[in-house]
Amino acid sequence: MPVPTPAGGSSTDAAVKEQLAQAMNGTQPKFKAEFVSDNEIIVPSLMNPPVPLSQVIIAFLYIVPIFFISVFFTSSFMDEKVNRKLNILMSTPVSALDVIGGKMLPYLAFALVVIVGVTLALNGNLLLAIAIFTPIVLFIFAVYLMVALFYRTYKDQTFFSMAAITFITGYLVFPALFTGVNNLSYISPLTLAVQMYRGESFGLLEYAFSTLPMYLVFLLAMYVGVRIFNEEYLLSYGPLYRKVGDAIFLAINKRHVFTSIALLSLLLIPAVFMVQLIIVALATNIQQMFLMFVVLLVFSAMVEEIAKSAGIVMLLENGMLKSYKEVVALSFLSALGFLIGEKALLYLSLGILSDNLLMEAINDAGLLLIPLVAHFVFTSIVCVSTKKFGTKWYVVAMLLGTLVHTTYNIYNLKAAGLF
């Protein structure tokens, strides 16, 4: 039944009434993630399927107080660093894990209380809410733990805390807005919260896909935190790349270097996955399709090459690798560890994204089984070049490896007819 537009009504009113009429008749347009014209009016709740703005806002009500709690945690840690109270704890028989866990536990408990309180206030499913938001809490605390350990000035802490809020908010909120539109939305646990408040169900596979990277990032952050928990590192100054590099070097077990490098590449997969998601979100703002794909491919390849080569380069910088044979062997193990982690995440993704046309096309082209030799070659180019010319040329070597990696990906995409 058509809804009449009152005389003198604006074009916005007319557009809304037209979409209301379409919703009543079941003929509302399908939602598409694409640019719209300036004069086109969209009512998210009337799309098919509806864009879950209200549910995303409800889910974000959990996140805001957790941000405040995590900032208090970081400030408390920074206060003890600046006032050298941590030095006293380091001189006691208490382990680094006990110190970090003891500092974090009260704030984690407070965050859990917030989850319970918000859920009860909103009449949500308490156990399900705890299951959904616990990994988010752990992920946020993992990020802020690194902020607290990497920096020793309040100025740096404030800047990177705000940067962390921006990064985490984008990672959580942006995919959740596409709940019901595309299964890629499951990369954010907020999608599960949206479904909970819609009264929709989800399976264990979707839960694992959304939350497993966050659990792994928390475990990785705790491991790195324990390894770098020493007075020399905590009280030193330096730019971000230097602090990260030193943390990677300290995280490597010097008695089991080969195993450590393989595990480091494997465990960095969740972090690489999250950074690449941010790259995707930023690249989609580029309206020129060809340029968008180039930016996406180049920066995604760059992130992977940094993840695979960082540990080896830090060993080179600290003089622990004397021969090219060691560098090549470690490049292979790093590529192997990265491939194993990548495949594990990929197969988990395919269990959810099997209906995604892009994934099906890539599967048909054989790109799901990225050859181990390709990762090995890319990593070897970076690490061998760094060994030959010195670590001061690492950026150039990394860019060279990225160029070869990107060329390889473009070739395969062309073979699949996607580029």
Secondary structure, 3 states (H helix, E strand, C coil): CCCCCCCCCCHHHHHHHHHHHHHHHCCCCECCCCCCCCCCCCCHHHCECCCCHHHHHHHHHHHHHHHHHHHHHHHHHHHHHHCCHHHHHHCCCCCHHHHHHHHHHHHHHHHHHHHHHHHHHCCCCHHHHHHHHHHHHHHHHHHHHHHHHHCCCHHHHHHHHHHHHHHHHHHHHHHHCCCCCCHHHHHCCHHHHHHHHHCCCCCHHHHHHHHHHHHHHHHHHHHHHHHCCCHHHHCCCCCHHHHHHHHHHHHCCCCCHHHHHHHHHHHCHHHHHHHHHHHHHHHCCCCCHHHHHHHHHHHHHHHHHHHHHHHHHHHHHCCCCCCHHHHHHHHHHHHHHHHHHHHHHHHHHHHHHCCCHHHHHHHHCCCCCCCHHHHHHHHHHHHHHHHHHCHHHHHHHHHHHHHHHHHHHHHHHHHCCCC
